[in-house]
Amino acid sequence: MRISIDSPPARDRWWLLAPLALCAVAALADPAPAGDLDEIVVSATRRAEPSQRLPASIDRLSAAQLREGQLGVNLSETLAAVPGISVQNRQNYAQDLQLSVRGFGARSSFGVRGVRLYADGIPGTMPDGQGQFSHFDLGSAEHIEVLRGPFSALYGNSSGGVISIYTEDPGSAPLLTASAVAGSLGTDRLALKFADAFAGGGILVDVAHFDTDGFRDHSRAERDTANAKLRLELGAGTTLTVIGNAIETPFVQDPLGLTRAQMQADPHQAGSNALAYNTRKSLAQQQVGATLTTAVSPGNDLVATVYAGHRATTQFQAILASVEANPLHPGGVIDLGREYRGGDAHWIARFEPGGTPLTVTVGASVDGLDEDRHGYLNFVGSELGVIGALRRDERNRVLATDEYLQAEWDPTARWRVIAGLRHNDISIDSRDETGARSPSELQYADTDPVVGVTFALTPAVHAYASYGRGFETPTLNDLAYRSTDGSLPGLNLGLKAATSDNYELGLKVAHGRWRANAAAFYIATHNELAVQASSGGRQVFENIDRSERRGGELEWSADWAAGFESRLAFTSIRAVTAAPYRSCAGTPCTPVLIPSGNRLPAVPANAVYAALGWRAPGVGFRATAETVGRSRIYVDDRNIDSAAGYWSTNLRAGFEQARASWKLAETLRVDNVTDRRYAGTIIVNESNGRYFEPDPGRTYYLLLTASFR
């Protein structure tokens, strides 16, 4: 049987309903108790509760899923197992992973946009909607939650989806864990984690060093991270948690993208002028936050979080000196200093009107960002790849103030209704310190409702429907330019915030030793951002009238007899422009019509993840085989080229030895077993046609872990 990874014709998509029907029939025919499997508890509504009763698509990845047989370097190692998420390792640590949720964020050329990121309740997404997750610490993570669909809007601006990571609590006894990874591409990772408890609390500290030579020329990288958690029990029902983390990447080379001809000739090579300009990036970030949770009275809880941090980034681009000769060009070196801070407080109250449970949450958040943006020439005289004359000196300020209200009501044992409302208010102020242009100010505001209903068909089967209105402002990077030649200075004040109407229907089944979730969604977005013109390192954005995303997700997991376990995740999505618009191509700019129905770039129409694992009872041996498949993705809004779809298979196997006070584990991992050659990611709308970022062939890694109590 041949399975196509490309999108089936619309008339053949009825089969997407088949797994949904099978799940329902099986559960209705033999409603085995859901308690056979551990209940999945999530915090999508800002309090812990079973995911089965929530009218939302949400997944929880456990610490075992995040660490067993994994390198512990990138979110892409585990998020492929979650439907609706497209997350790819660029094989370029000077750029973040390419991440999108149901198509939101796919067009991003810098960092993550369209998706909210949180680490222990602290936003990794800045108030302008630009997100970073390089500080997410997988080595000390207790779990990750991934929320998709309408209820993401409860978290504010740029909420196509929400990804939250939570650090594990210190245990009741001292624990020391050392781990090491060594393998292909000169890859090494060393980590040390310590946790201990004391009267009234506990502490956990995790530090790690990672370095790699990279798959391509000029792609060497190193990274140092630290994450610490202090938990204090201040009294009955009151807990204070303090989180601090830091990351430093002192030198990361940027191999740039390749043209199709370059990739076919030699996928190992660096892109044009990467070596000449020594393209690279350095990063340093430190942040600290604290959360106080207290039971004010029976049925009333208060949760308050405050945080502050600093992020400094310097990036050398390969913009030609001849292009930078234009005195209006901002230069080929970007130097960003970002100070950010904020807080969130919400009150959770529980009532029983008429004997039916009702929980109401009311809260507010304030997030601020101060950005100093400098641009320099990337040459001095004939010497390339060095900091030259100052070309840009800009101070940007962003302030977001949000208020939200949500309620959960259980009118009967079988029905649950959840509704919410969030008001978003974002102000942006930009000032040119050189005095070349007048100050720019922008204000965005929106109020977004969310509502969902869950109905228990049986104790094991829950059906739901939900609706939410989303809101996404342009980021500071989106607003940065009005023209590619600098003839129109200042921020692109004409850009509007995008809004979306998000609908979802779903079914959740917990049947004996297996679970299955299925969801169908439709999203209509107005004023979505698209690239109007791109040239010389500058992109000018515009709003397009309408785009649409529709599709389905299916996931299934099971624990079988004799130590077997399996997981399947499938996503089918049609993400297209729904109204024609004009965009520029080439230099000089030539207007091109983008017709209605063009696919959004970097969004695969189909994606599949399948895994089968086995643990030998009583032996300590474990093995897992996983396959990832993805259909082709288009490189730009014009759909002029695409990266081909692919299948890739990974294997890992190892042993564990455990005694009362220690545990050892050894794992061998082989990725891309069949040595398939393909472009795993693309650089969307790259003006020079250097779209493609190839993945490595077969790679090998040895993982060692030792824990002592």
Helices and strands as residue ranges (DSSP letters): G 10-16, H 17-29, G 34-36, E 41-42, E 49-50, G 51-53, E 57-62, H 63-67, H 76-79, E 85-88, E 98-101, E 112-113, E 116-119, E 122-123, E 130-131, E 141-148, G 150-155, E 161-167, E 175-183, G 184-186, E 187-198, E 201-212, E 221-235, E 238-253, H 260-265, E 280-297, E 300-316, H 321-324, E 333-351, G 353-355, E 358-376, E 379-380, E 383-384, E 390-409, E 415-432, E 440-458, E 461-472, H 476-479, E 498-511, E 514-535, E 538-559, G 561-563, E 564-577, E 581-585, E 590-594, E 606-616, E 621-630, E 633-634, E 642-643, E 646-658, E 662-671, E 679-682, E 692-694, E 699-708
